[in-house]
Amino acid sequence: MPAGLAPPPGPADQAAEEERSDGSPARAALRGIGLPAVVAVAVGTLLVVVYLAAFPTAAPHDLPVGVVGPAAVVDDVRAAVQEAAPGTLRLVGLPDAAAAERAVTSGRVYGALVLDGSPPRLLVAGAHGQAVTQDLTRTLGPVVADRTGAQPAVTDLAPLAAGDRRGRAVDHTTFGVVLGGFLFGITSYQVAPKLRLRLRLLSAVLFAVAAGLLGALLAGPVTAALPAGFWPVAGIVALLALSCGAAAALALRLLGGAGTFIATAVLLTLGAATSTGSFPAEYLPGWLEPLASVLPPGVAVRALRGLAYLSGDGVARAVWVLGLWCVVPLPLIALADTVARRRRH
């Protein structure tokens, strides 16, 4: 086997398993039979609970939408929307059509109604996904038609790239990088549990750089799925990879085998569910919504979408949030190593 990699487990030997359990057949059976089943069921149950809570009944709540028009008309439309779909949309007054376009293309609002002309217009950003456009059209169309006699003409100010007709490229790219970071963090301690921290950091940086370059290459020049600058995309992807790798490594260093479960739950389950790749954060249940702006997947998805379609929306936040996820685990790992050395002496 290559250096650092464990060989295959070999033939069954129950005596060896009992020896690992201090000679207790009962403990060996519990560890070998029960523990894998418990961990697998726990991970699967968490995934089912989170996804059933997040997606089957996903609907917007307090989704910011701009509106332009005479004050009386705006107030009338706001009241009608609140009556027809209470709590779903939050209408934000804007001074004119140009301001509405800027608000939509910067990600400040998810759409904008322009009611000071004929016909009325609904400005949307297709980059947010088909669900958002459909919900805005379905909710606002009848209200506007009742008051103006005409359905609003829909204008997509940020249409998806030709290589991403379904709007899934950002989410898929992010999930692949998160999975890679998770595997890196776990494998790093499995193949070299006693490696010096600075060498482990060097390995993590090499992984992050490679992930950033390959992610930007595949999402950009190769598939034309992400219409954004190569180097900004590579930078965000590299930060995402390093943050997930560092978090997984910290979990394994502090908690051992249990750390794998924790990292899976946080990065791959909660992180994927709150990535906002399928729906904006305003579609998530209240207990999940805050995680979209804290966990690496959601932060990275917003930044990559901002780079590609929405005037850099979320990029600055991603740099410092992902940066914290990259940096904070290092002193904690160093502290755990220091404490362990002192205990040995």
C-alpha positions in Angstrom: 0.0 0.0 0.0 1.2 3.6 -0.6 2.7 5.2 2.5 0.2 6.6 4.9 -2.7 4.5 3.7 -4.1 1.6 5.7 -4.2 -1.9 4.0 -7.4 -3.7 3.4 -9.0 -5.1 6.7 -8.2 -8.7 5.9 -10.2 -11.8 6.8 -12.8 -11.9 9.6 -11.3 -12.6 13.1 -13.8 -12.3 15.9 -11.1 -12.8 18.5 -9.3 -9.7 17.3 -12.5 -7.7 17.6 -13.0 -9.0 21.2 -9.4 -8.0 22.0 -10.2 -4.5 20.8 -13.1 -4.5 23.2 -11.0 -5.4 26.2 -11.9 -9.1 25.8 -15.6 -8.6 26.1 -17.7 -10.4 23.5 -20.7 -8.3 24.4 -18.9 -5.0 23.9 -17.4 -6.3 20.6 -20.9 -7.2 19.4 -22.3 -3.9 20.4 -19.5 -2.0 18.7 -19.5 -4.0 15.6 -23.2 -4.7 15.1 -25.0 -1.9 16.8 -22.8 1.2 16.3 -22.7 1.2 12.5 -26.5 0.8 12.3 -27.1 3.6 14.9 -24.8 6.0 13.1 -26.3 5.2 9.7 -29.9 5.5 10.9 -29.1 8.8 12.7 -27.5 10.4 9.7 -30.3 9.2 7.4 -33.0 10.3 9.8 -31.5 13.8 10.1 -31.3 14.1 6.4 -34.9 13.0 5.9 -36.2 15.3 8.7 -34.3 18.4 7.4 -35.2 17.9 3.8 -38.9 17.2 4.5 -39.0 20.3 6.6 -37.3 22.5 4.1 -38.5 21.5 0.6 -41.9 19.8 0.1 -43.8 22.9 1.4 -41.2 25.5 0.6 -42.9 28.9 0.2 -41.6 32.5 0.5 -41.9 34.5 3.7 -41.1 38.2 3.8 -39.4 38.0 0.4 -38.2 41.5 -0.5 -39.7 42.9 -3.7 -39.4 46.4 -5.0 -42.3 48.5 -6.2 -42.3 51.8 -8.2 -45.4 53.9 -8.8 -47.7 56.6 -7.4 -48.0 56.4 -3.6 -51.7 55.6 -3.6 -51.2 52.8 -6.1 -48.3 51.4 -4.2 -50.2 51.4 -1.0 -53.2 49.8 -2.7 -51.0 47.0 -4.2 -49.2 46.4 -0.9 -52.6 46.0 1.0 -53.9 43.7 -1.7 -50.8 41.5 -1.7 -50.9 41.3 2.1 -54.6 40.2 1.9 -54.1 37.7 -0.9 -50.8 36.2 0.3 -50.2 37.3 3.9 -46.6 37.3 5.0 -45.1 36.1 1.7 -43.8 39.3 0.1 -42.4 42.5 1.6 -42.9 45.3 -0.8 -40.0 47.9 -0.8 -40.7 51.3 -2.2 -38.3 52.5 -4.9 -38.1 55.9 -6.5 -38.0 55.0 -10.2 -37.6 52.2 -12.8 -33.8 52.7 -12.9 -33.5 52.2 -9.2 -35.7 49.1 -9.5 -33.4 47.6 -12.1 -30.4 48.3 -9.9 -32.1 46.8 -6.9 -32.9 43.6 -8.8 -29.5 43.2 -10.5 -27.6 43.8 -7.2 -29.6 41.2 -5.3 -31.1 43.7 -3.0 -34.6 42.5 -4.0 -35.8 39.4 -5.8 -38.0 41.3 -8.2 -39.6 44.7 -8.7 -43.0 46.0 -9.9 -42.9 49.1 -12.1 -46.4 50.6 -12.0 -45.7 54.1 -13.3 -46.0 53.2 -17.0 -48.2 51.3 -19.4 -48.2 48.3 -19.4 -47.0 47.6 -15.9 -43.7 45.6 -15.7 -42.4 42.9 -13.4 -38.6 42.8 -13.2 -37.1 39.5 -12.1 -33.7 37.8 -11.9 -33.8 34.3 -13.4 -30.6 33.6 -11.6 -32.6 33.1 -8.4 -34.4 30.1 -9.9 -37.7 29.3 -11.6 -39.6 29.0 -8.3 -39.0 32.6 -7.5 -40.1 33.9 -10.9 -43.2 31.7 -10.8 -44.2 32.7 -7.3 -43.8 36.4 -8.0 -45.8 36.1 -11.3 -48.5 34.1 -9.6 -48.8 36.4 -6.6 -48.4 39.8 -8.2 -50.0 39.2 -11.6 -53.6 39.0 -10.5 -53.2 41.9 -8.1 -51.8 44.2 -10.7 -54.3 43.0 -13.3 -57.2 43.9 -11.0 -55.9 47.4 -10.5 -54.5 48.3 -13.9 -56.5 46.0 -16.2 -53.3 44.4 -17.6 -51.0 41.6 -16.5 -47.5 42.9 -15.9 -44.9 42.2 -18.6 -42.1 40.1 -17.1 -38.6 41.1 -17.9 -35.7 38.9 -16.8 -32.7 41.2 -15.9 -30.3 38.3 -15.0 -31.2 35.3 -17.1 -29.3 32.0 -16.5 -26.3 31.1 -18.7 -26.8 28.9 -21.7 -24.8 26.2 -19.9 -27.1 26.2 -16.9 -30.7 26.1 -18.2 -32.0 24.6 -14.9 -30.1 27.0 -12.6 -28.3 24.2 -10.7 -24.7 24.8 -11.6 -23.8 26.9 -8.6 -25.5 24.5 -6.2 -23.8 21.4 -7.8 -20.4 23.0 -7.9 -20.7 24.0 -4.2 -21.9 20.6 -3.1 -19.0 18.9 -4.9 -16.5 21.2 -3.2 -18.1 20.8 0.2 -18.0 17.0 -0.1 -14.4 17.2 -1.2 -13.5 19.4 1.8 -15.3 17.0 4.2 -13.4 14.0 2.8 -10.1 15.9 2.9 -10.6 16.8 6.6 -11.5 13.3 7.5 -8.8 11.6 5.4 -6.1 14.0 6.6 -6.3 12.5 10.1 -7.0 9.0 9.0 -3.8 8.7 6.9 -1.5 10.8 9.1 -3.0 11.2 12.6 0.3 12.6 14.1 1.3 14.9 11.3 2.6 18.3 12.4 0.0 21.0 12.2 2.0 23.2 9.8 2.4 20.3 7.4 -1.3 19.5 7.7 -2.0 23.2 6.9 0.3 23.0 3.9 -1.7 19.9 2.7 -5.0 21.8 3.2 -3.7 24.8 1.2 -2.6 22.6 -1.7 -6.0 20.9 -1.7 -7.9 24.3 -1.6 -5.8 25.7 -4.4 -6.4 22.6 -6.6 -10.1 22.6 -5.8 -10.4 26.3 -6.6 -8.6 26.0 -9.9 -10.5 22.9 -11.0 -13.8 24.2 -9.8 -13.4 27.5 -11.7 -12.2 25.6 -14.8 -15.1 23.2 -14.9 -17.8 25.6 -14.1 -16.5 28.3 -16.4 -14.5 27.5 -19.6 -15.4 23.8 -19.7 -19.2 23.9 -19.3 -20.0 27.6 -19.6 -22.4 27.1 -16.6 -21.1 30.0 -14.5 -20.6 33.3 -16.4 -18.1 34.9 -14.0 -14.4 35.8 -13.9 -12.1 32.7 -13.5 -10.0 34.0 -10.6 -12.8 35.4 -8.4 -14.7 32.0 -8.8 -11.4 30.1 -8.1 -10.9 32.2 -4.9 -14.4 31.6 -3.5 -14.2 27.9 -4.3 -10.8 27.6 -2.7 -12.1 29.3 0.5 -15.1 27.0 0.5 -12.8 23.9 0.2 -10.4 25.1 2.9 -13.2 26.1 5.3 -14.9 22.7 5.0 -11.7 20.8 5.2 -10.6 22.7 8.3 -14.0 22.2 10.0 -14.1 18.5 9.3 -10.5 18.1 10.6 -11.4 20.0 13.8 -14.4 17.7 14.4 -12.3 14.6 13.9 -9.4 15.9 16.1 -11.7 16.9 19.0 -14.3 14.1 18.8 -12.6 11.2 17.1 -15.0 8.9 15.2 -18.0 10.9 16.5 -16.5 13.9 14.7 -17.3 12.3 11.4 -21.0 12.2 12.3 -20.9 15.8 13.4 -19.2 17.0 10.3 -21.6 15.0 8.1 -24.6 16.5 10.0 -23.3 20.1 9.8 -21.6 20.3 6.4 -23.4 17.7 4.2 -26.9 17.7 5.7 -27.7 21.1 7.2 -25.2 22.8 4.9 -26.7 21.3 1.8 -30.3 21.9 2.9 -29.6 25.6 3.6 -27.3 26.2 0.6 -30.1 28.3 -1.1 -29.2 26.5 -4.4 -32.9 25.4 -4.8 -34.7 28.2 -3.0 -33.6 31.5 -1.4 -33.2 31.6 2.3 -36.6 33.3 2.6 -38.2 30.0 1.5 -36.6 28.0 4.4 -38.3 27.3 7.8 -37.5 29.9 10.5 -35.2 27.5 12.3 -33.2 26.8 9.2 -33.1 30.2 7.5 -30.3 31.7 9.7 -27.9 28.9 8.8 -27.9 30.0 5.2 -25.8 33.0 6.1 -23.5 31.2 8.5 -22.7 27.7 7.1 -20.1 27.6 4.2 -22.4 26.2 1.5 -25.1 28.9 1.7 -22.5 31.7 1.9 -20.6 30.3 -1.1 -23.7 29.8 -3.2 -24.7 33.4 -2.7 -21.2 34.7 -3.6 -20.9 32.6 -6.7 -24.4 33.6 -7.8 -23.4 37.2 -7.1 -20.3 36.9 -9.2 -22.1 35.4 -12.1 -25.3 37.4 -12.2 -25.9 39.9 -9.4 -23.1 42.5 -9.3 -21.0 40.7 -6.7 -23.8 40.3 -4.2 -22.6 38.3 -1.2 -18.9 38.2 -2.2 -17.5 40.4 0.6 -19.5 38.5 3.2 -18.3 35.2 1.8 -14.7 36.3 2.1 -14.9 37.0 5.8 -17.3 34.3 6.8 -15.5 31.6 4.9 -12.2 33.1 6.2 -13.4 32.6 9.8 -14.2 28.9 9.0 -10.7 28.5 7.6 -8.8 30.2 10.4 -10.7 29.4 13.6 -10.1 25.6 13.6 -6.4 26.0 13.5 -5.8 27.4 17.0 -8.3 25.0 18.4 -6.5 22.1 16.9 -3.2 23.5 18.1 -4.7 23.9 21.6 -6.0 20.3 21.6 -2.5 19.1 20.6 -0.9 21.2 23.4 -3.2 19.9 26.0 -2.7 16.3 24.9 1.1 16.7 25.1 0.9 18.1 28.6 -1.3 15.3 29.8 1.3 12.7 28.5 4.0 14.4 30.5 
